[in-house]
Amino acid sequence: MKQKTGLIILAAMIFAVQSLCVPVFADENKLLEQTNKTVDSAFDGYNGNEILVMYKDGSVKTEGFSSKNEMQAEIKKLSNDKNVDIIQPNYSYKDTAVSVDDKLYPKQWALYNDGTFKIESKKNDYPVYNDPFGVPSMPGEWRTHPDDDFVMPWSSESSASDITSVKGIDINAQKAWNEYTDGKQVVIAVIDTGVNYNHEDLGSNILWTNSDEKADGIDDDNNGYIDDVHGWNFYDNNNEIDTGTDDSHGTHCAGTIMADSNNSIGIAGIASNADVKIMPLKALGGKDGTGTTESVIKAIKYAESNGATICNLSLGSSYDDKALYKTIAESNMLFVIAAGNGNDNSGYGVNNDKRPTFPASYALDNIISVADIQPDGTLNSTSNYGFVSVDLAAPGTYILSTTPDDSYSYMTGTSMAAPMVSAVCAMASSKYENATLKDVKNIVLNSVQKLSGLNGKVLTGGMLDAGAALDYDTSTLSHDEWTKPDNLSDYEDDSTSESYIGKGPKINFSVLDTILYLNVNDDDYKVDSVRYSSGMHNASDFANGTRGNKVNLDSNGDASFNILQGGTYTFYAIDSGGYETVSVINLSLNNNNGDDFFDGGSFGFYSGY
């Protein structure tokens, strides 16, 4: 009996366990089946209409729905699919880089070019300065191509013209902003026209401040300039750095560098979020935006003595200015200089290696010369270039920036490209606190975005890349200082010109290293003959242009010569009206072992550039 009872009890216990365990295991299996895939709880507050499904093999798909009920029905259906691992909203992501909300940022192709930017003459919203010192043309009134008289307005019959853009042809500003955290303060001297610093998108916070000076009518710091709180006007010799509409050019440059970013209005300045200030120094003025050697030199010396380390010079001349050369050569600042905007007559860019523009073409270590690139990655046809004398290109075509009276306008030219480079140099100098200015130059030049269209046109073969410059391997830096010329000039040029008869042709010289550049032009008649000979001569020695060594000019009236021996030389020109001119030039070269200058055809020249 006991055995039977034990068996019955055991059987009963087994039955009881089975009775208790079967439903428990059944519920647990259902629970595991339900949690084998994840249905994101965020669906409760999800306002979107798209879900993401990840399968157990790692593949994903998205599905969109027209209603919440439709989406919930599909989620329930997918929950029963054994191949599904996760069901969740298809979330939206935003990069963590510094972003800006400036209203006109989408029109700043130079900072971010997604390939959609275009200028259309009939519909564009903002004025275009064909001449930065002239009256801007309103939409529908201006040309978009230099072949059509670049500086002249559209006629009412002209058809619209677009400029194309290519994605990625920009300075990679977003990455630069993300890479920059903080650093030392850097001051950029903007030697230009004045700056309308009360513009809504600028403000006094962008300005360098002379902490030793107060606006009290007294020269508090005894530097010779009364009330130079934020800079000085060397054009009018006063402290008015904002003089009105004459300051469009300088205001435009300043906006490119320092317009307030992320303020929901206007444009974004490249260096506005960095520890950078600008020092406005007005050296140009008047309706043509001109200045003198004196005003520019005084501005340079003021800038350096007051702490500026980078100097933006969006200016130039065809004159080889010895005093300016010496001033730049003696300075420890980094000069970012516009390469120039071509021949005044043709409107097309010229090769600065053969026909220099000054001061951009000076062969000095502390200069960066900048060409103008378009949104499609090609040089603007008006931009000067030069494999030796122009370092890189930067956006300079249809650049939207600040202009006086809270306005915004497009400008084109190497003047617009230079401030882009100045801004990036300043950011790099600020971030890399131990870098010398020569290091900063090397950083900017070595980090360019290479473009096939720039091969042979600029030294680096590339365009400015701010992002790469701000993400540079500083272990490669040399920390060298500027290399100064042994002598401030490799030559001495004391040229004089004397017209012997009437209003003869104009003979102009410039010299760069061992190359003599000659230009001969005549406002009234055709130039018939140009000759030269060693020594000093008068007009009669050239026998009406039949004696002496013949010079072949190109269509612009230019010729270039390799200088193999120094000395005194006389150039002669006669025009079809019979008017003559002679000019005498004295050249002395250091370390020259050449033979007699004119013997054996040793006077080589370039033409046709």
KARAFEN-V652473 format. One line per field, one symbol per residue. ss: DSSP state (@ for helix, = for strand, . for the rest). psi: psi as a letter, one per 30 degrees, with the letter a starting at -180 (. if undefined). Layout:
ss=???
psi=???
This chain:
ss=.@@@@@@@@@@@@@@@@@@@@@@@@@@@@@@@@@@..==.@@@@@....======....=====...@@@@@@@@@@@@....======...............@@@............=......===.......=....=...@@@....=........=..........@@@@@@@......=======...........@@@=.......................===....=......@@@@@@@@@@@@@@.................=======..=....=..@@@@@@@@@@@@@....====...=....@@@@@@@@@...=====............=......=........=======.....=.....==.....====...=====...=====..@@@@@@@@@@@@@@@@@@.....@@@@@@@@@@..==.@@@...=...==..@@@@....@@@..............===..===.......=======..=======.....========....@@@@@@@...==.......=====....=========....==========.........@@@...==...
psi=eeeeeeeeeeeeeeeeeeeeeeeeeeeeeeeeeegflkjkfffegkflgklkkklfgfllllkllfleeeeeeeeeeffgjffkekkllilklklglkllgkegeffiffejjggfklkjfffkfklkjejfgakkklkggllgkffhiegklklffkllklkllkkfilgheeeeeeekdlalkkkkjjjaaakifgkfgclfffkkkjfgkliggkieghgfjkhiegaljfefhagjfjgbffgeeeeeeeeeegkklhgglblkkegfgliklkjkjjflalffhlaleeeeeeeeeeeefgfkfkjkjilllfkjjeeeeeeeeflglkkjkkflhakfeffklljffeilkkgefkikfgkkkkljklfgglkkffklljfefkelllkgkikkakllhhlklklklfefeefeeeeeeeeeeeeifgkleeeeeeeeefgljkkeffkfelefgllkjeeeeghkjfffkfgllkjkkelfkglkjiklkkjfkbillkkkllkjcgkkkkkklkfelkkekkllllakllefffhhgfllkkkjlafggllkkkjfklakkkkkkklffgklkkkkkkkkkkhkglakefkghgillklg.
